[in-house]
Amino acid sequence: MPAEPSSGVPVTEVAMIQMACGARRDDNVALALQYIGRAAAAGANIVCLQELFATVYPCQSEDHSRFAWAESIPGPTYDSLQRAAARHGVVLVGSLFERRAPGLYHNTAVVFDADGQYLGCYRKMHVPDDPCYYEKFYFTPGDLGFRCFDTRCGRIAVGICWDQWFPEAARAMTLAGAEAILYPTAIGWVADEKDAYGQSQYEAWETMLRSHAIANGVFVGAANRVGTEGALEFWGGSVLIDPYGTILRRGTHAEPGIVTAGCRRALVDTARTHWPFLRDRRIDAYQDLARRWQD
């Protein structure tokens, strides 16, 4: 792996925040705002919150009353995040339970620039339906595609949790110009599976994130929850990865906190020119990838 010049090259400090959420929305939002302030005071330029940080994870069961947890965009939590981005001078990514219209809800990440300007949102494209993750009951799949956002600190893309298992999504975000892909996340262990499968499940998750970084020559960050909620023990492990797949910083499995690393943006070009996967793609031969299956 070639060394990269270190002098005069801009470094972006990126912070992933992992929190344990409680029952009160106001407390969760206040805690997130505290973490944003702490990250900024420590030098962070980009801050990413975990998936659906304002509440406990709502999708462990199908409960119509939980649609009341959703907010419009703009709305109260959106407003709090926008003020925090402007106050602290950070690019900020926050994941919200969006009420778009009566009967139409999304799992949505909003993105603010370092002056508080709203740059847009990403609506989760891949929506799971598994035990304890009944998201299809709550969320309509996104209709905005895989987007990038031009910020004062670089061009970033955002995926949300289940999106991070799909190499097509990471490649689409890369082709849209992403230098970094950030994933607000809520993933963990089911208690009766942890002893047998917990280590391999976590390693598979981290391996997927590292593979996106390597295959696309991008920085990758995931901000994951911690704490036990119902049947789920969220495994934390928030992580920042460089374009060679190197783990820059990893959080603990159990403790809330801020996971921060310096991302030297010029490394994107260095990695892509020395490992030229984008150059050597056979775009003339990939048509069948747009089919569900080759029958």
Secondary structure, 3 states (H helix, E strand, C coil): CCCCCCCCCCEEEEEEEECCCCCCHHHHHHHHHHHHHHHHHCCCCEEECCCCCCCCCHHHCCCHHHHHHCECCCCHHHHHHHHHHHHHCCEEEEEEEEEEECCEEEEEEEEECCCCCEEEEEECCCCCCECCECHHHHCCCCCCCCCEEEECCEEEEECCHHHHHCHHHHHHHHHCCCCEEEEEECCEEEHHHHHHHHHHHHHHHHHHHHHHHHHHCCEEEEEECEEEECCEEEECCCEEECCCCCEEEECCCCCCEEEEEEEECHHHHHHHHHCCCCCCCCHHHCHHHHCCCCC
